[in-house]
Amino acid sequence: MPSSDSVLEKDLSTRKMPNGIRLLFIVFLLFNFFWIYIYYIANRLTEAQIAAMPEQGRALYLDIPEWVMIAGGIGLVSSVIGLTLVLFGKRTGIWFLLITLIGVLLRDGWFIYDGRVWELIPKQSLILSSISVVIFIMQFLIALYASNKKWLK
């Protein structure tokens, strides 16, 4: 009959997050840093760069409400915070990842609602944006999975 100490050790060892999942969260974190860089560039265009845009693109860029950009920015920053907390094994990171999901869906939802994005943005950019939404959903769901497995405290 196994001793209670070995059962306890086995139980504690199964509560550690597997390295593969941890590596996935690190990749998600790097992905978020890429999107923060893109967000920073998109919000720091000079007057000359804006003037050089095609007329329809410039109109879309100038018509983006501030709340859309703020929602996207809050989503990205909260994603980095959430992923960092999850990597440290903290369950509170899930809440930050939920905020991320809401912010990104609000941002992309406005672009879909506006409708001009379909005509102005190259299909490759739309594909990248769609993939990013899927990745934000995945990181939230995998963090929930990790919490259910008791890998997060």
Buried (B, 14 or more C-beta within 10 A) or exposed (E): EEEEEEEEEEEEEEEEBEEEBBEBBEEBBEBBEEBBEEBEEEEEBEEEEEEEBEEEBBEBBEEBEEEBBEBBBBBBBBBBBBBBBBBEBBBEBBBBBBBBBBBBBBBBEBBEEBEEBEEBBEEEEEEEBEEBBEBBBEBBEBBBEBBEBEBBE
